[in-house]
Amino acid sequence: MTHRAAYLALAKRAGNYLLAHLSRRRGGLACAEDIGSGNTALFHASLDNGAAGCGFFLHDLSLVTGAGRYQHAAENMAGWLRAVARTDQRGIWWYDQLDATSGRWASPREMSWHWGQAGIIAFPSRLSGWAVSMPVEEQSILPLSSVPSQKRYPAAGVGGAGGGAAAPGAHSGAAFAAAWRVLVP
């Protein structure tokens, strides 16, 4: 958070644009790729250009603005991620890309931050109350833990017991456990 009014106004415009273009999908809301171009057949789970990233932004915007509509959408994006999650003997995982025209998923088990499991897990960790969960967060930007309006969101199966803010550098196993509580009720 920079405390610059022009940046906050731009973030609100972006948030409202996202809200207007989210698509109702199984279990919640998803964000189509390249919504400005009209290509709305591809949906991603990832942080880079999918539900995790859009939800992350909308959740953080709700904390800064106090506007519940952003949080509601973020929770619904977590709902879609919960609905499309896969599990096997190794645990929970996601395909990254859904082609809504064919119904086929692509890019299974990518492990990267931007396009894979690490970034997807960061989003419900943030919903669970973890204050700093982005390894690339700029040091010049105040972490959300410094925003007085930061809240926990246990409603709608999101958050829950033990979902407190972690100190920077806290063990990632606890972050995964918090995310697991959000995604697997």
Secondary structure, 3 states (H helix, E strand, C coil): CCCCHHHHHHHHHHHHHHHHHCEEECCEEECECCHHHCCCCEEECCCCCCHHHHHHHHHHHHHHHCCHHHHHHHHHHHHHHHHHCEEECCEEECEEEEECCCCEEEEECCCCCCCCHHHHHHHHHHHCCCCCCCCCCCCCCCCHHHCCCCCCCCHHHCCCCCCCCCCCCCCHHHHHHHHHHHHCC
